[in-house]
């Protein structure tokens, strides 16, 4: 970690000793390993930190799930950088200096399941169907092993699980897109997407599209709070249950799509919809 952070070379004899005794890191507490990794994967030395972990033989003991990424090739059209490990490394090297604590971990783990889900289609392209879903499960296991907090795990796992959603953003219904933009950790998700693009094909058209949509949404603060709550529907005579929740979601979607001009419009529509 010091070699990466302070940018110095490790004495060859010392490095050989680290390699020879790498397996002994298993005797170190998960909390201590986590703390060192948190420092190791900070900008601007995170990529070198990952390389040193690999070269020292420590990577296979502290983050063994990353080892298969080294030989996991990707379709050159989308990933001219080559294998998944190279992709992760480039992303780490692209992080801004003020990156939030979770970002290096969403980068490290967003494609962790690509080796397990890799397949080659008839067209010769390499596919990784469902890697974000499998990766979210793997991410939770890894972070729990390293004793991350529940909130940190939830945030990182959610970002890994939904990172492929961004490619569909330009085709989303207005309400669906706006729900996405309002997610509590969306800025982390968006930065993950931006760096994902820069670490592969380099195209930022979807990122730019989302920033434009964010600016438009910011000009309509009334959309950020629901017009109607469950209590309002109960007051109208609806019985609490799945039907109420479904109607509440539909009202929210219509509000985000700007189909209601006021709370009164929404209440009137709700009465008609529920036949109250």
N, C-alpha and C positions, 0 to 999 in steps of 0.2 A: 504494500500500500504506500509506504514512504517513497519507494522508487518511482511509482506512478505519479504521486502527488507532487513530489519535488523534482521530478524529471532527472533522476540520476541512474547510473548503471550499477547493477548489483555485481559485486565481486564474483568472478566465475566459480571459485571454490565454494563460496557461500551459496551460490545458486545451485550448484551441484548437490550440496548438502540438503537444501530445501527439496529438490527433486527426489533425493534418496529417501527422505523421511516424510514425504507428502501425506502418506496415509495416516500418519499420527495426528493429523488435524482432526480426525474423528473423535479424539479424546477431549477436544475443546468444546465448551458449552455452545449450544445453538445461539444463545443471546450474544456471546462474544463474537462469534462468526458473523452474525447479522450486523452487529455494530461496525465491524471492520469492512464488510461489504458495502454498507451504506456510505462509508467514507471513500472507499475505493471507486465506487461508481458515480462520483460527482464530476460535473464538468470542471475543467476541460481535460481531465486525465482519464475519463472512464474507459475509453477505447483501449488505451495502453494498459490500464488495469486489467481488462478482460484478457488481453494478450498475455500478460505476465501470469495470470492465473492458469491459463492454458499451458504455457511453456514450462511452468514450474511443476505441473502435475497436480496442482491443488484443485483445479476446476472440476475434475472428475469426482472429487470427494466432497466439495461444498455445494456445487450445482451440477450434479451429474446429468441432469436432464438436458443441459445445453450441449453435451458432447455429440449427440447424433446430428446436431445442426451443422457440424463442420463438413459433413459429406452429403448434406441434403441439397441437391441442386434444384434450381428454379428455372422457369421458362424465361429465356433471355429477353423476350419482347417486353416483359414487365419488370424483369430483374436483371439488368445488364451487369450488375455487381457480382452475380454468381450465386454461391450457396447462401443458405440462411444465416450461417455464422457471419459471413462478410456483410450481409444486410444489417444484422444487429450491430455489428462493429461500426459501420458507417453511421447508423442512427445515433449511437452513443457519442460519436465524434461530432455530431451536428447539434447536440443539445445546447441551448442558450445558457449563459453563465448563471442565470437566476432560475434554473429549472426547479420545479417543486420536487420534493423528496420522492414522490411516487413515480415520476416520469422515467427515471432509469429502469425501474422495475416493470413498467408497462412495455418499455422497449425490449428489455431482456426476455420477457415472457409472452409477448403478443403472438409470436409465431412458434412457440415452444412445441406445439403439437404437429407442426408440419411434417417432421420425419415419420410420425406415426400414422398420418393420414395421406401420405403421398401416393399418387397413382398417375399413370400415363394414359392419356386418351388415344383414340384411334388417329387423331390428328397429330400425335406426337407431343402435344403439350402436356406439361406436368400440372396436375391439379392437387388441391389440398382441401377437398370438400369437408366442411364441418370442423376445420382446424380451430376456429375461434371458440366453438362450443367445447371441444375436447380440451383445448388449451386453457379455458377458464377453470375446468375441473383440476387440471394439473397445477395451475397457478395457485389455487387455494391450498392444495396439498403442500406445495413448496413453501409458501409463505407461513403456513401453520407450523411446518417443521422448523423454520427459522424464527419462530416466535414473534412474528409481526402482530400488531394490535388488530383487533376485530375491524375497526374503522378503516385502517390501512388495507387490510385484506379485501374488504368489501369494495373499496374504491378501485383498487388495482384489478381485481377479478372482473368487475363490471366493465372496465375499460377494455380489457382483453376480450371479453365476451362480445362486445359490440363494435370492435374496431372495423369490421368489414361492412358495417351499416353505412359508412360514409359514401361508398361508391353509389348508393341508391339515392342519395340526398336530392339531386336535381329532379328526380322522378317522383318524389314523395308528394302526397297530398299536403296542402298548406298546414292543416292541423297536425299531421304526423310530424312534419318538419319542425314546427314550432314547439311541439312537446319535446322533441329532441334537443332543440336549442336551449330549452329551459331546464334541462337536467342539472342537478346541483354541482356536478363535477365536469360540466361540458367543456370548460376551457382546457382542462387536462386532456380530455378526449380529443379535442381539436388540435392541440399541440402534438399529441401522439400521431394523429393523422398527417399533419404537416411534415413531421420528421420522417414518417413512414414513406411519404412520397419522395422527399429529398434523398432518402437512403436507397431509392430504387429508380423509378422512371423519371423522377424530377418534375413531374407535371403538378401544378398547384391550382388547376382550374376549379376543382371541387372546393378546395380551401377558400379560394377567392369568392366563389358563389355563396358559401356559407357566411363569410364575413359580410357580404352585401345583405344577406337575409337577416343577419343579426342587427345590422344598422337599421334596417327597416322596422324590425320588431321593437327596437329600443325607442322608436318614435311613437309607439302605441302602448304606453304604460298600463292602460286599462285592461289589456289582455293578460297581464301577469297574474291577476287574481280572478278566480272563478266567479261568474255572475251569480251562481246558485250553489248552495251546499245541500248536503243530505238532509239537514234539518228543515230547509225550505220545502223539500219534497214531502217530508213527513208531515209538515204543517198543512200541506195541500190534501193530505189524506192517504198518501202512499204508505204501504207497509214495508218496514225495513227488510231487506233481503237482496238476492242477486238481481232481481228486476230493477230495483231502485239504483243499484250500483251501475248497471248497464245504461239506464237512462241518464244518470249523472255524467257518465263518460261521453255519451252522445251529445249532451248539452255542451260539455266542455269543448268537444271537437268542433261543434258548430260555432261556438264563440270564437275559437282560434281561427276558424275559417271566415270570420267576420260576417256571419249570417244573422247575428242578433245585434241590433243597434242599442239595446238597453236591457236592464234586468227585467223590466216589465215584459218585453218581447219574449225573453227566455221563459218566464213563468207562464205566459199565455200558451206558448208552444208546448211546454211540459204538461199543462193541464189537458190539452187536446191529445197529446201523444199517449198519456196515461188514462184518457177517457174519464177524467175526474169531474 
